[in-house]
């Protein structure tokens, strides 16, 4: 069995494990979004998601799951469309 060094993992594009724990309680900081005409712009939502994810040490998969959980109204209906 061959040991791989941290440098080898980086050069191969393999993500390294972070020693920091995920903080999923921060999901409440993400604004709910329903897609109505009076809803805040998506750019603001994405900025909030990225900032919250960075603080919470979330993966891309975490971001997607939490975003879907925070959808409301028509946006929730569209997200469940096959």
Secondary structure, 3 states (H helix, E strand, C coil): CCCCCHHHHHHHCCCCCCCCCCCHHHHHHCCCECCCCCCCCHHHHHHHHHHHHHHHCCCHHHHHHHHHHCECHHHHHHHCCC
